[in-house]
Amino acid sequence: MRDGVRLLRAAAERLDAGDLGLPSPTGFAGGAAWMGRAIAGVRGGAVPEAAVPEAHVPKTGRAWTRHGILKYGLCAAAARPRLVAAALLRAWWPVVPALAAFYAVEAQMVFLFPAALDGHPRPFARSRELVRRSGGTLRVVGDVLPIAGFMLVGGLLGRGVVRAWTTGCLAVVLWYERLRGAA
């Protein structure tokens, strides 16, 4: 969990420096385009040109949307039975294992977009490989939770929803780059 907080701080400092800018909120394709620019910025411009998506290119935009829908669809599918139980039981406690299931699945794909932006032929498998390298599912969930929490509620802290989301995405980029460099 400490690494997640450190990554958020490093991302906030980098955004405060003003060299990456904020994305326009245009869905998964726009987010991927911004993340590609963030990777290039972190690397000093060394991201494969063909891997950087352009949100306005329909075919490329659809690919990023498919990645996002698949990723979060699988996460939601893992949480759904517990949420149904909460509704049927009219109880709050099944929400806790629903969140655990959601983030256990999400943790497996936390590096999906950066791996795809790098042009990896199997970005889902690459994300899972980096999760193992980072210490496994439980460790990654512990680091993902503060990042995800900030992305979800950080906008309420006064800097804006897009800023909170961008800080979390940049934290993942910084984490990815650290793991990629350890290869």
Secondary structure, DSSP 8 states (H G I E B T S, - for coil): -HHHHHHHHHHHHHHHTTSS------HHHHHHHHHHHHHHHHHTS-S-GGGS--TT-HHHHHHHHHHHHHHHHHHHHHHHHHHHHHHHHT-STTHHHHHHHHHHHHHHTTTHHHHHHTT-S-HHHHHHHHHHHTT-HHHHHHHHHHHHHHHHHGGGGTT-HHHHHHHHHHHHHHHHHHHHHT-
